[in-house]
Amino acid sequence: MKEILCIDIGNTNIVIGLSSEEKNDFQFKHFRITTNHNITVDEVSITIWNILNLFGEKAENITKVLISSVVPEIDVQFRLGIGRILGIVPKFITTKDIPMEIDYQNKNEIGSDRIVVSFASRELYSLDSVIVDTGTATTVDFVGDGKYLGGAILPGINTSLYAMFQKASKIPKISLETPNNVIGKTTEECIRSGIIIGFAKAIEGIIVEGLKEIGKENPKIIFTGGLSDKIFPFVNLPNKIIDKDLLLKGLKLLS
C-alpha cells in the first residue's frame, strides 16, 4: 500500500504520522520524539528508517512527505536526511501553500502549524471555528466564514511550569494530573489547579471575547496538541471536541 508521511516539527516534540494515500482516510500510525535542535542528517535518516521498520512499512511505499516546521534551524537536516533514505524531497508547508484567505498583517510571521490546523478545521469541521493548540506555546486561532482571522498566543502549560520551578525554590516539581477541585489542599494540588484550570479559564475567556469581536456565536471549538485532554474538561463552552491529529490531517489534505 502506498503511504504518505506527515511530520509536525515542534519546539518540544516531533510527531511523525503515516497514513495511506486514500483521500478520505485520516487514520495515522504515530511516533513522537523529543525535538533535538542539534540533530544531524544521519540521525534523521536513522530515525525515519527505524520508524518505518517499527510500522512494518517499506521505504519504497512512501510517495510523499509533508512537513510543518516551526524549528527552521533543523529543516535542512530533515530535507537531506529524508531525501537520503526515501529518495523524496519533502515539502515544507508555508502559508503560501495553503488555499485559505488569511487576515493577518504579516503572513510570514505566522507559524505554519497555526495555519495548517486552521485549514484542517475549515475543511473537516466548520467554516466558523476556534482552534486551541496546546504545545510549547498555547495558541487560540479563529476562523470565520472560512477565513483565518488571527488569534492569541499564551505560554504553554509545561513552559509555564518550568519557569515557575526555575524561579520559585520551594515549588515542587509535579506530574500534570487532572485536578479534582479548584481549591487544592496540598501544594501539588494547588499547582495543578492553578496551571490546568487557570489555563482553561484563560482560554475560555479569550474564546468568548474573540467571538464577540468577530460576531460569531456557536463555532466548532477544536482542541489539539499534547495536553489538550487536560484543559478540555474545564473549558465550559458548547460544541467542543478534541482532535489530536488535526495538524497531521491538515498536512494530508495539502498533499
BABA-482453 format. One record per residue: x negated, y, z of N, C-alpha, C in turn; residue in one letter. Coordinates in Angstrom, 2 decimals. Last residue first. Example, Ala and Ser with C-alpha at 12.3 -4.5 7.8 and 13.67 -1.06 7.14 Angstrom:
{{-12.85,-2.25,7.08},{-13.67,-1.06,7.14},{-12.90,0.03,7.87},"S"} {{-13.19,-5.69,7.80},{-12.30,-4.50,7.80},{-13.20,-3.30,7.80},"A"} 
# end
This chain:
{{1.67,17.40,0.63},{0.76,16.55,-0.15},{1.15,16.48,-1.63},"S"} {{3.31,18.72,2.31},{2.49,19.55,1.42},{1.58,18.72,0.51},"L"} {{4.38,16.75,3.88},{5.28,17.47,2.98},{4.51,18.30,1.95},"L"} {{2.10,16.16,5.38},{2.58,15.20,4.38},{3.52,15.86,3.39},"K"} {{1.98,18.44,7.00},{0.89,18.14,6.07},{1.35,17.17,4.99},"L"} {{4.37,18.08,8.44},{4.19,19.24,7.58},{3.09,19.03,6.56},"G"} {{3.75,15.77,9.86},{4.84,15.74,8.87},{4.73,16.91,7.90},"K"} {{1.77,16.79,11.51},{1.43,15.73,10.55},{2.49,15.63,9.46},"L"} {{3.36,18.58,13.00},{2.28,19.08,12.15},{1.87,18.04,11.10},"L"} {{5.21,16.83,14.29},{5.67,17.89,13.40},{4.57,18.39,12.47},"L"} {{5.02,14.78,16.09},{4.39,14.59,14.78},{4.69,15.72,13.81},"D"} {{6.53,15.33,18.27},{5.08,15.45,18.42},{4.33,15.27,17.10},"K"} {{9.28,16.80,18.84},{8.73,16.10,17.67},{7.22,16.29,17.69},"D"} {{12.08,17.21,20.87},{10.62,17.03,20.84},{10.26,16.28,19.56},"I"} {{14.66,19.76,20.78},{14.16,18.40,20.57},{12.64,18.40,20.74},"I"} {{17.64,21.64,21.50},{16.19,21.46,21.55},{15.83,19.99,21.37},"K"} {{20.17,22.84,21.89},{19.71,22.49,20.54},{18.19,22.30,20.48},"N"} {{19.93,25.33,24.57},{20.56,24.26,23.78},{19.79,23.95,22.51},"P"} {{17.68,25.64,27.36},{18.27,26.20,26.16},{18.86,25.05,25.34},"L"} {{15.79,25.60,29.71},{17.25,25.42,29.71},{17.89,26.17,28.55},"N"} {{13.05,23.88,30.15},{13.50,24.97,29.28},{15.00,24.78,29.06},"V"} {{12.37,21.62,31.49},{12.59,22.82,32.29},{12.95,24.05,31.46},"F"} {{11.79,19.50,29.79},{12.97,19.40,30.66},{13.32,20.70,31.37},"P"} {{9.35,20.48,28.41},{10.64,20.35,27.75},{11.83,20.31,28.72},"F"} {{6.94,20.26,29.68},{7.70,21.50,29.87},{9.11,21.42,29.32},"I"} {{6.10,17.65,29.05},{6.03,18.14,30.42},{6.93,19.35,30.65},"K"} {{6.24,17.24,26.33},{7.18,16.49,27.17},{7.16,16.96,28.61},"D"} {{4.11,18.77,25.37},{5.48,19.23,25.16},{6.48,18.52,26.06},"S"} {{1.43,18.32,25.36},{2.08,18.49,26.67},{3.53,18.92,26.55},"L"} {{0.66,18.06,22.61},{0.40,17.01,23.58},{1.15,17.11,24.90},"G"} {{3.18,19.12,20.21},{1.92,19.24,20.95},{1.86,18.26,22.11},"G"} {{6.48,20.64,20.23},{5.47,19.74,19.69},{4.17,19.95,20.45},"T"} {{9.89,21.31,20.14},{8.69,21.26,20.97},{7.73,20.24,20.37},"F"} {{12.16,23.34,18.57},{11.36,22.13,18.41},{10.08,22.25,19.23},"I"} {{15.36,24.33,18.33},{14.15,24.59,19.10},{13.35,23.29,19.14},"I"} {{17.45,25.73,15.93},{16.83,24.49,16.39},{15.55,24.86,17.13},"K"} {{19.38,28.56,17.15},{18.45,27.89,16.24},{18.06,26.52,16.78},"P"} {{21.68,30.36,17.80},{21.58,28.94,18.13},{20.66,28.20,17.16},"N"} {{21.34,33.13,17.16},{21.93,32.71,18.42},{21.70,31.24,18.77},"E"} {{19.44,35.92,15.94},{19.87,34.53,15.81},{20.32,34.01,17.17},"K"} {{18.14,38.42,15.77},{19.58,38.32,15.58},{20.08,36.90,15.32},"G"} {{15.57,38.95,16.40},{15.83,38.52,15.01},{17.31,38.27,14.74},"I"} {{15.77,39.77,19.08},{15.10,40.63,18.09},{15.45,40.25,16.66},"E"} {{16.98,37.59,20.30},{17.68,38.87,20.26},{17.09,39.77,19.18},"K"} {{14.93,35.77,20.06},{16.16,35.55,19.29},{17.02,36.80,19.24},"L"} {{13.10,36.83,21.89},{12.77,36.79,20.47},{14.01,36.61,19.60},"G"} {{14.39,36.39,24.32},{14.17,37.76,23.87},{13.85,37.82,22.38},"E"} {{14.41,33.53,24.32},{15.64,34.31,24.47},{15.46,35.72,23.93},"V"} {{11.65,32.92,24.07},{12.62,32.48,23.06},{13.88,33.33,23.13},"I"} {{10.60,34.06,26.39},{10.13,34.52,25.08},{11.13,34.14,23.99},"I"} {{11.93,32.52,28.35},{12.15,33.96,28.25},{11.73,34.53,26.91},"G"} {{10.85,29.98,27.82},{12.30,30.21,27.73},{12.60,31.69,27.56},"E"} {{8.18,30.48,28.44},{8.56,30.13,27.07},{10.05,30.38,26.85},"I"} {{8.44,30.94,31.18},{7.85,31.97,30.31},{8.26,31.73,28.86},"A"} {{9.45,28.49,31.96},{10.31,29.67,32.08},{9.76,30.84,31.29},"K"} {{7.26,26.82,31.43},{8.56,26.56,30.79},{9.44,27.80,30.83},"A"} {{5.29,27.88,33.11},{5.13,27.95,31.65},{6.47,27.77,30.95},"F"} {{6.52,27.22,35.60},{6.20,28.61,35.25},{6.03,28.79,33.75},"G"} {{6.59,24.47,35.50},{7.86,25.19,35.47},{7.63,26.66,35.11},"I"} {{3.71,24.10,35.37},{4.64,23.49,34.41},{5.96,24.25,34.35},"I"} {{2.48,25.82,37.36},{1.98,25.68,36.00},{3.07,25.21,35.05},"I"} {{4.08,25.65,39.68},{3.71,26.94,39.12},{3.28,26.85,37.67},"G"} {{4.27,22.85,40.06},{5.46,23.67,39.87},{5.11,24.98,39.18},"S"} {{1.57,22.19,40.40},{2.36,21.59,39.31},{3.60,22.42,39.02},"R"} {{0.97,23.72,42.68},{0.28,23.98,41.41},{1.09,23.42,40.25},"I"} {{2.65,22.52,44.58},{2.80,23.94,44.26},{2.15,24.29,42.93},"C"} {{1.61,19.95,44.70},{2.98,20.15,44.21},{3.22,21.60,43.81},"E"} {{-0.93,20.55,45.80},{-0.82,19.91,44.48},{0.57,20.13,43.88},"E"} {{-0.21,21.57,48.29},{-0.88,22.44,47.32},{-0.77,21.87,45.91},"T"} {{3.16,20.55,49.08},{1.71,20.39,49.17},{1.08,21.33,48.15},"T"} {{5.68,21.21,48.47},{5.39,21.02,49.90},{3.93,20.68,50.15},"K"} {{7.16,23.52,46.11},{6.26,22.44,46.48},{5.99,22.39,47.97},"G"} {{10.01,24.29,44.61},{9.31,24.60,45.85},{8.47,23.40,46.27},"I"} {{11.00,22.96,42.38},{10.33,24.25,42.21},{9.47,24.55,43.42},"V"} {{10.44,19.41,42.13},{11.10,20.58,42.70},{10.32,21.83,42.35},"N"} {{8.99,17.55,40.77},{10.37,17.20,41.13},{11.15,18.40,41.64},"N"} {{6.81,17.99,37.93},{7.24,18.32,39.30},{8.70,17.93,39.53},"P"} {{4.99,15.58,36.18},{6.18,16.43,36.15},{6.64,16.72,37.57},"T"} {{1.43,15.85,36.55},{2.67,15.09,36.64},{3.85,16.06,36.66},"E"} {{-1.49,16.31,35.80},{-0.30,17.07,35.40},{0.93,16.17,35.37},"L"} {{-3.65,16.05,38.62},{-3.10,15.48,37.39},{-1.79,16.21,37.08},"S"} {{-5.95,18.61,39.81},{-4.77,17.75,39.91},{-4.47,17.09,38.56},"I"} {{-8.39,20.03,41.91},{-8.04,19.55,40.58},{-6.92,18.51,40.71},"K"} {{-7.49,22.53,44.37},{-7.93,21.18,43.98},{-7.58,20.87,42.53},"P"} {{-8.77,25.61,45.24},{-7.72,24.97,44.44},{-8.21,23.59,43.99},"I"} {{-10.81,26.88,46.46},{-10.04,25.97,47.28},{-8.90,25.29,46.52},"K"} {{-11.97,28.57,44.51},{-12.76,27.48,45.10},{-11.91,26.44,45.82},"S"} {{-10.99,29.70,41.54},{-10.46,29.57,42.91},{-11.08,28.34,43.57},"A"} {{-12.16,29.58,39.02},{-12.18,30.85,39.75},{-11.75,30.74,41.21},"K"} {{-11.87,27.02,37.99},{-13.17,27.67,37.92},{-13.26,28.88,38.85},"Q"} {{-9.16,26.49,38.29},{-10.12,25.66,39.00},{-11.49,26.34,39.07},"F"} {{-8.17,28.42,36.50},{-7.86,28.53,37.93},{-8.84,27.70,38.76},"M"} {{-9.11,27.45,34.06},{-9.52,28.78,34.52},{-9.29,28.94,36.01},"A"} {{-7.73,25.01,33.98},{-9.19,25.02,34.03},{-9.70,26.37,34.54},"Y"} {{-5.07,25.91,33.76},{-5.50,25.11,34.91},{-7.01,25.17,35.07},"L"} {{-5.18,27.19,31.27},{-4.87,27.95,32.48},{-5.32,27.21,33.74},"S"} {{-5.72,24.99,29.64},{-6.63,26.14,29.64},{-6.43,26.97,30.90},"T"} {{-3.47,23.41,30.03},{-4.77,22.94,30.54},{-5.80,24.06,30.58},"N"} {{-1.61,25.19,28.77},{-1.44,24.73,30.15},{-2.76,24.27,30.74},"I"} {{-2.99,27.98,26.90},{-2.49,26.62,27.04},{-2.40,26.22,28.51},"G"} {{-1.83,31.38,26.90},{-2.87,30.38,27.18},{-2.24,28.99,27.25},"P"} {{0.41,32.22,24.18},{0.07,32.16,25.59},{-1.15,31.27,25.76},"L"} {{1.75,34.12,21.59},{0.69,33.19,21.98},{0.41,33.34,23.47},"I"} {{4.62,34.39,19.45},{3.88,34.78,20.65},{2.85,33.70,20.97},"A"} {{5.50,35.40,16.11},{5.73,34.70,17.36},{4.93,35.26,18.51},"G"} {{6.79,35.37,12.70},{5.82,35.71,13.73},{6.13,34.97,15.02},"G"} {{8.57,34.47,10.79},{8.76,35.82,11.31},{7.71,36.26,12.33},"L"} {{9.03,32.71,7.83},{8.22,32.81,9.04},{8.21,34.26,9.52},"Y"} {{12.30,31.93,6.66},{11.10,32.78,6.57},{10.36,32.78,7.90},"K"} {{14.74,30.69,6.86},{13.68,30.01,6.13},{12.38,30.78,6.01},"G"} {{16.20,32.30,8.56},{16.61,32.21,7.15},{15.49,31.62,6.29},"D"} {{13.38,32.43,10.62},{14.74,32.90,10.40},{15.08,32.92,8.92},"G"} {{11.30,31.12,13.01},{11.67,31.02,11.60},{13.12,31.45,11.47},"V"} {{8.75,31.78,15.34},{10.14,31.96,14.95},{10.30,31.87,13.43},"F"} {{6.71,30.17,17.79},{6.88,30.76,16.47},{8.34,30.73,16.04},"D"} {{4.56,30.12,20.33},{6.01,30.13,20.12},{6.25,30.88,18.81},"V"} {{1.81,28.24,21.55},{2.37,29.18,20.59},{3.88,29.01,20.51},"T"} {{-0.73,27.94,23.81},{0.68,27.63,23.60},{1.25,28.68,22.67},"T"} {{-3.99,26.64,23.13},{-3.10,27.78,23.33},{-1.68,27.29,23.15},"A"} {{-4.32,23.92,23.07},{-5.30,24.73,23.80},{-4.71,26.10,24.10},"T"} {{-0.78,23.39,22.90},{-2.14,22.93,22.69},{-3.11,23.69,23.57},"G"} {{2.33,23.14,22.21},{1.56,23.17,23.45},{0.19,22.55,23.22},"T"} {{4.51,25.00,20.41},{3.38,24.07,20.23},{2.44,24.21,21.43},"D"} {{7.70,25.47,19.50},{6.83,25.62,20.67},{5.74,24.56,20.58},"V"} {{9.57,27.11,17.16},{8.63,26.01,17.34},{7.70,26.33,18.50},"I"} {{12.85,27.67,16.23},{11.76,28.13,17.09},{10.86,26.93,17.35},"V"} {{14.79,28.38,13.27},{14.19,27.50,14.26},{13.14,28.24,15.08},"S"} {{16.78,28.19,10.54},{16.57,29.01,11.74},{16.01,28.11,12.83},"D"} {{16.91,26.16,8.78},{16.38,27.43,8.27},{16.12,28.41,9.41},"L"} {{15.90,22.98,10.20},{16.83,24.11,10.08},{16.14,25.33,9.49},"S"} {{14.44,20.39,9.61},{15.43,20.63,10.65},{16.40,21.77,10.36},"Y"} {{12.63,20.10,7.53},{13.17,18.89,8.15},{14.33,19.16,9.10},"L"} {{11.84,22.60,6.58},{12.14,21.54,5.63},{12.90,20.38,6.26},"E"} {{11.39,24.08,8.93},{12.35,24.55,7.93},{12.80,23.41,7.02},"R"} {{9.41,22.58,10.16},{10.69,22.78,10.85},{11.76,23.23,9.87},"S"} {{7.34,22.79,8.29},{7.95,21.48,8.55},{9.30,21.64,9.23},"A"} {{6.75,25.53,8.56},{7.21,24.99,7.27},{7.93,23.66,7.48},"F"} {{5.82,25.48,11.18},{6.99,26.30,10.84},{7.60,25.83,9.52},"S"} {{3.59,23.87,10.98},{4.73,23.40,11.79},{5.98,24.21,11.49},"V"} {{2.05,25.52,9.24},{2.41,24.15,8.84},{3.60,23.66,9.66},"V"} {{1.67,27.82,10.73},{2.48,27.89,9.52},{2.91,26.50,9.07},"I"} {{0.08,26.87,12.84},{1.34,27.56,13.12},{2.25,27.60,11.90},"R"} {{-2.17,25.81,11.55},{-1.28,24.93,12.31},{0.07,25.57,12.56},"D"} {{-3.56,27.95,10.54},{-2.81,27.11,9.60},{-1.83,26.20,10.33},"S"} {{-3.24,30.99,12.32},{-3.76,29.63,12.27},{-2.91,28.77,11.34},"G"} {{-3.40,34.11,10.75},{-2.55,33.08,11.33},{-3.22,31.72,11.22},"I"} {{-4.94,35.91,9.39},{-5.18,35.76,10.83},{-4.43,34.57,11.42},"E"} {{-4.04,36.14,6.84},{-5.28,35.38,7.03},{-5.61,35.17,8.51},"N"} {{-1.89,37.84,6.93},{-1.62,36.41,6.83},{-2.86,35.57,7.09},"K"} {{-1.27,40.47,8.73},{-2.45,39.89,8.08},{-2.30,38.38,8.07},"N"} {{1.50,40.85,9.42},{0.66,41.92,8.88},{-0.55,41.39,8.13},"Q"} {{4.16,38.82,8.26},{3.04,38.98,9.20},{2.07,39.97,8.60},"Y"} {{6.27,36.81,7.13},{6.38,38.21,7.55},{5.36,38.45,8.66},"D"} {{6.18,34.71,4.45},{5.54,34.97,5.75},{5.59,36.46,6.05},"I"} {{7.89,32.18,2.75},{7.70,33.62,2.92},{7.21,33.88,4.34},"E"} {{6.26,29.31,1.57},{7.12,29.89,2.59},{6.84,31.38,2.69},"M"} {{4.53,27.01,0.61},{5.61,27.72,-0.09},{6.65,28.27,0.87},"P"} {{1.18,27.17,1.34},{2.48,26.84,1.92},{3.57,27.66,1.26},"I"} {{-1.31,27.93,0.60},{-0.83,26.65,0.09},{0.60,26.35,0.48},"D"} {{-1.93,30.20,1.97},{-1.67,30.34,0.53},{-1.09,29.06,-0.07},"K"} {{-2.63,29.35,4.49},{-1.31,29.96,4.31},{-0.94,30.08,2.83},"T"} {{-4.28,26.19,3.82},{-4.26,27.59,4.26},{-2.86,28.14,4.03},"T"} {{-5.59,22.96,4.31},{-4.40,23.78,4.08},{-4.61,25.19,4.63},"I"} {{-7.98,21.31,2.61},{-7.78,22.09,3.83},{-6.67,23.09,3.56},"F"} {{-8.12,18.21,1.22},{-7.53,19.53,1.01},{-7.31,20.19,2.37},"K"} {{-11.11,16.29,0.62},{-9.92,16.61,1.40},{-9.42,18.02,1.11},"P"} {{-12.06,14.45,-2.03},{-12.27,15.79,-1.49},{-11.02,16.16,-0.70},"V"} {{-13.04,11.07,-1.70},{-11.95,12.04,-1.89},{-12.38,13.38,-1.33},"I"} {{-14.54,8.91,-0.95},{-14.65,9.37,-2.32},{-13.56,10.36,-2.69},"G"} {{-14.61,8.03,1.64},{-13.40,7.76,0.87},{-13.52,8.13,-0.60},"L"} {{-17.12,8.68,2.65},{-16.56,7.38,2.99},{-15.36,7.01,2.12},"I"} {{-17.76,11.22,1.59},{-18.73,10.12,1.53},{-18.06,8.77,1.71},"R"} {{-15.55,12.77,2.20},{-15.91,12.53,0.81},{-16.84,11.35,0.66},"G"} {{-15.75,12.84,4.96},{-14.62,12.14,4.34},{-14.93,11.82,2.89},"I"} {{-18.12,14.34,5.20},{-18.01,13.01,5.81},{-16.89,12.19,5.21},"G"} {{-17.53,16.76,3.89},{-18.59,15.88,3.39},{-18.46,14.46,3.93},"L"} {{-15.35,17.73,5.43},{-15.26,17.65,3.96},{-16.30,16.65,3.42},"R"} {{-16.39,17.67,7.99},{-15.27,16.80,7.65},{-15.13,16.66,6.14},"F"} {{-18.43,19.56,7.77},{-18.76,18.20,8.18},{-17.64,17.23,7.81},"Q"} {{-16.94,21.84,7.13},{-17.88,21.29,6.15},{-18.22,19.84,6.49},"V"} {{-15.51,22.30,9.53},{-14.81,21.95,8.29},{-15.74,21.30,7.27},"D"} {{-16.56,23.21,11.85},{-16.79,21.79,11.54},{-16.07,21.36,10.26},"I"} {{-15.94,25.87,12.02},{-17.35,25.52,12.07},{-17.61,24.04,11.83},"E"} {{-13.15,26.17,12.14},{-13.82,26.27,10.84},{-15.28,25.84,10.85},"P"} {{-10.77,25.00,13.59},{-12.16,24.95,14.02},{-13.04,25.01,12.76},"V"} {{-8.27,24.54,12.85},{-8.49,25.84,13.50},{-9.91,25.90,14.06},"V"} {{-6.96,22.86,10.04},{-8.08,23.06,10.96},{-8.08,24.47,11.53},"S"} {{-5.33,20.31,8.49},{-5.10,21.61,9.10},{-6.18,21.79,10.16},"S"} {{-5.76,18.37,5.60},{-6.30,18.79,6.89},{-5.79,20.18,7.25},"I"} {{-5.21,15.42,3.77},{-4.81,16.81,4.02},{-5.21,17.18,5.44},"L"} {{-6.12,13.23,1.32},{-6.45,13.64,2.70},{-6.09,15.12,2.83},"V"} {{-4.96,10.49,-0.67},{-5.03,11.92,-0.38},{-5.43,12.13,1.08},"K"} {{-5.24,7.74,-0.85},{-5.18,8.52,-2.09},{-5.32,10.02,-1.87},"T"} {{-6.54,4.84,0.41},{-6.26,6.24,0.75},{-6.34,7.08,-0.53},"I"} {{-7.40,2.38,-0.40},{-5.95,2.61,-0.38},{-5.57,4.05,-0.05},"N"} {{-10.11,2.24,-0.05},{-9.63,2.45,-1.42},{-8.12,2.67,-1.50},"E"} {{-10.39,1.62,2.65},{-10.68,2.98,2.19},{-10.10,3.25,0.81},"A"} {{-7.77,-0.31,4.09},{-8.96,-0.23,3.26},{-9.14,1.19,2.74},"K"} {{-6.64,-0.88,7.47},{-6.49,-0.29,6.15},{-7.83,-0.26,5.42},"E"} {{-6.38,-1.46,10.16},{-6.30,-2.54,9.19},{-6.11,-2.07,7.77},"G"} {{-6.84,0.42,12.04},{-5.49,0.38,11.47},{-5.30,-0.78,10.49},"F"} {{-9.54,-0.06,12.41},{-8.62,-0.28,13.53},{-7.19,-0.40,13.03},"L"} {{-10.50,0.78,9.94},{-10.64,-0.63,10.33},{-9.68,-0.98,11.46},"N"} {{-9.92,3.51,10.17},{-9.29,2.71,9.11},{-9.37,1.23,9.43},"L"} {{-11.64,4.11,12.30},{-10.19,4.26,12.45},{-9.45,3.45,11.39},"I"} {{-14.16,3.66,11.18},{-13.72,2.86,12.31},{-12.21,2.93,12.50},"N"} {{-14.19,5.65,9.15},{-14.34,4.23,8.82},{-13.81,3.34,9.94},"W"} {{-14.00,7.99,10.69},{-12.94,7.65,9.73},{-12.99,6.17,9.38},"I"} {{-16.44,7.76,12.17},{-15.14,7.85,12.84},{-14.01,7.44,11.90},"T"} {{-18.40,7.77,10.17},{-18.26,6.60,11.04},{-16.89,6.59,11.71},"I"} {{-17.99,10.36,9.11},{-17.86,9.17,8.26},{-17.62,7.92,9.10},"S"} {{-18.56,11.94,11.37},{-17.24,11.99,10.74},{-17.01,10.73,9.91},"V"} {{-21.24,11.27,11.77},{-20.26,10.93,12.80},{-18.84,10.99,12.25},"E"} {{-22.42,12.35,9.46},{-22.48,10.91,9.71},{-21.42,10.49,10.72},"D"} {{-21.99,15.08,9.90},{-21.37,14.43,8.75},{-21.32,12.92,8.97},"V"} {{-21.47,15.68,13.46},{-22.27,15.63,12.24},{-21.48,14.95,11.12},"T"} {{-20.16,18.01,15.85},{-20.07,16.74,15.13},{-20.88,16.81,13.83},"I"} {{-19.98,20.03,17.66},{-21.31,19.76,17.09},{-21.33,18.46,16.27},"N"} {{-17.51,20.07,18.71},{-17.87,21.21,17.88},{-19.26,21.07,17.26},"H"} {{-15.35,17.57,18.88},{-16.78,17.80,19.11},{-17.23,18.90,18.16},"N"} {{-12.28,16.88,20.28},{-12.99,17.70,19.31},{-14.43,17.92,19.75},"T"} {{-11.44,13.53,20.98},{-11.82,14.84,21.50},{-12.60,15.61,20.44},"T"} {{-8.90,11.93,18.99},{-10.26,12.01,19.53},{-10.49,13.42,20.07},"I"} {{-6.30,9.71,18.25},{-6.66,11.02,18.82},{-8.08,10.95,19.37},"R"} {{-4.34,8.30,15.76},{-5.58,8.17,16.54},{-5.98,9.57,16.98},"F"} {{-1.37,6.64,14.57},{-2.11,7.76,15.15},{-3.44,7.34,15.75},"H"} {{0.67,6.11,11.83},{-0.25,5.47,12.76},{-1.19,6.56,13.25},"K"} {{3.90,7.51,11.32},{2.44,7.64,11.31},{1.79,6.66,12.27},"F"} {{6.70,8.04,9.28},{6.10,7.24,10.33},{4.58,7.33,10.20},"Q"} {{8.13,9.26,7.32},{7.37,10.10,8.22},{6.90,9.34,9.46},"F"} {{9.05,8.86,4.13},{8.54,8.06,5.25},{7.65,8.94,6.12},"D"} {{9.76,10.08,1.81},{10.63,10.27,2.97},{10.23,9.42,4.17},"N"} {{7.73,9.33,-0.04},{8.04,10.74,0.22},{8.80,10.94,1.53},"K"} {{5.15,7.06,0.49},{6.59,7.22,0.31},{7.02,8.60,0.81},"E"} {{2.55,6.61,1.13},{2.81,7.64,0.13},{4.30,7.91,-0.07},"E"} {{2.36,6.17,4.74},{2.49,5.69,3.36},{2.73,6.87,2.42},"S"} {{-0.10,7.61,6.95},{1.28,7.34,6.54},{1.31,6.87,5.10},"S"} {{-2.00,8.36,9.75},{-1.97,7.63,8.48},{-0.53,7.27,8.16},"L"} {{-3.61,11.00,11.46},{-2.41,10.23,11.19},{-2.44,9.60,9.81},"G"} {{-5.51,12.20,14.02},{-5.60,11.61,12.69},{-4.39,10.71,12.50},"I"} {{-6.23,15.02,15.84},{-5.25,13.95,15.65},{-5.31,13.49,14.20},"V"} {{-8.55,16.23,18.04},{-8.31,15.99,16.62},{-7.35,14.81,16.53},"I"} {{-8.50,18.69,20.69},{-8.35,17.33,20.15},{-8.20,17.35,18.64},"N"} {{-9.22,21.39,21.04},{-9.46,20.40,22.09},{-9.45,18.98,21.56},"T"} {{-8.70,22.79,18.70},{-9.84,23.19,19.52},{-10.20,22.15,20.57},"N"} {{-7.85,20.44,16.05},{-7.58,21.48,17.03},{-8.80,21.78,17.87},"G"} {{-7.06,19.24,13.08},{-8.28,19.57,13.83},{-7.97,20.74,14.75},"I"} {{-5.19,16.79,11.92},{-4.98,18.04,12.66},{-6.22,18.29,13.51},"D"} {{-4.78,15.09,8.93},{-5.67,15.35,10.06},{-5.40,16.74,10.62},"I"} {{-3.56,12.36,7.14},{-3.28,13.73,7.59},{-4.05,13.98,8.88},"C"} {{-3.80,10.34,4.40},{-4.43,10.64,5.68},{-4.19,12.11,6.01},"L"} {{-1.63,8.10,2.81},{-2.09,9.49,2.92},{-2.65,9.69,4.32},"I"} {{-1.87,5.04,0.86},{-1.66,5.80,2.09},{-2.18,7.23,1.95},"E"} {{-0.52,2.22,-0.83},{-1.25,3.47,-0.89},{-0.87,4.35,0.31},"K"} {{-0.83,-1.20,0.00},{0.00,0.00,0.00},{-0.87,1.25,0.00},"M"} 
# end
